[in-house]
Amino acid sequence: MDKTVRTAGSRTRKVRGYGELDLIPMPEAIPELGIEVGSLGTVDHVYEDGARIDVEVSDDDGVTLGYVTLAAEPKLHVVAYYVDD
């Protein structure tokens, strides 16, 4: 497993295959936010242990639909979501 490494002026390395600013398809629909299975989101944060990632999901016009926390194990799945009003 890769480890998160931060140095001055550098980006965060990928952890378990996901890195900040990566595009990732949503593994589940979240009807409350208008998010469908396969909707693309942008990884905002990879937690140090690599077990969870925070993803911002936007519509085709770039308007944020919401923020989703995904857990990586046993397979990628939604553990939390919210809208930042």
Secondary structure, 3 states (H helix, E strand, C coil): CCCCCCCCCCCCCCECCECCCCEEECCCCEHHHCECCCCEEEEEEECCCCCEEEEEEECCCCCEEEEEEEECCCCCEEEEEECCC
